[in-house]
Amino acid sequence: MPKLHQILAVETGIRAQTQRDLTDSHHGLQKPDMLQGIYREYQPVAEGGEKLPPERQLLQTRVPEVVKRTMEILERTFDIIAVRDFANCEAKADVILNDGTALLKNVPATYLLWVEKRLEDLHAFVSRLPILPADLEWVWDTNQMCYRNKQEIKTVRTAKIPYSLVLLAPTKEHQGQAVEKSRDEIVGHWTTIRYSGALPVELVRRMKDRVEELQKVVKYAREKANEIETKDVKVGETVLKYVFGNLA
């Protein structure tokens, strides 16, 4: 008997061919004229009267034949799908990580196929995770449950402070001259803490590596599970004979 992966390889083609064959087989059932035949002979009343050739319309479609052909076509599909599904009940394998650890044991091949597809989605999700800006050093802040910059950012606040600039000192004879000016002076300090809901690039990279590792080992496990030998399963004839009875 073939291995399960060989059955899976031909299953889609067989199902497609079955549909085409059924369409062809049932074509005659859609045309009432093809289900009717006739044969007529002409007999003149008077001896020596005009003779006419017989008329014939051949019967082109016989329902019992269509049923038989349909059973032959369907039986093949019933059986190969049964072989596949009966084998899938026993097709199992362990998911072994690169370090030899068995992450999952005795996993059915059908579930491994489902996991493969979900891991594609998971890989896309991890690849889009935001990462922390590289221009700062970040630490985990337990109170805020996010990352914050390790070193507080100190900046100054300045303001315009007015003052008088004396142009000419006053004397007994002359009044002094002065103009109003302003200068920037530090009046305070800002202490800034930046918070981020993103993740360190190293952490995201490790997640991505793990997903990619899983993708490889799960695929390997599925291929191994599908190496199981199939058993010959015949169910199509039983089912179809029950349906069509004496026509079979």
Secondary structure, DSSP 4 states (H G I P E B T S, - for coil): --BHHHHHHHHHHHHHHHHHHHHHHHGGGG-GGGG--EEE----SSTT------EEE-----HHHHHHHHHHHHHHHHHHHHHHHHHHTT-EEEEE-TTS-EEEEEEEHHHHHHHHHHHHHHHHHHHT--B--TTS-EEEETTTTEEEESSPEEEEEEEEEEEEEEEE---SSS--EEEEEEEEEEEEEEEE--EE-SB-HHHHHHHHHHHHHHHHHHHHHHHHHTTSBP-----HHHHHHHHHGGG-
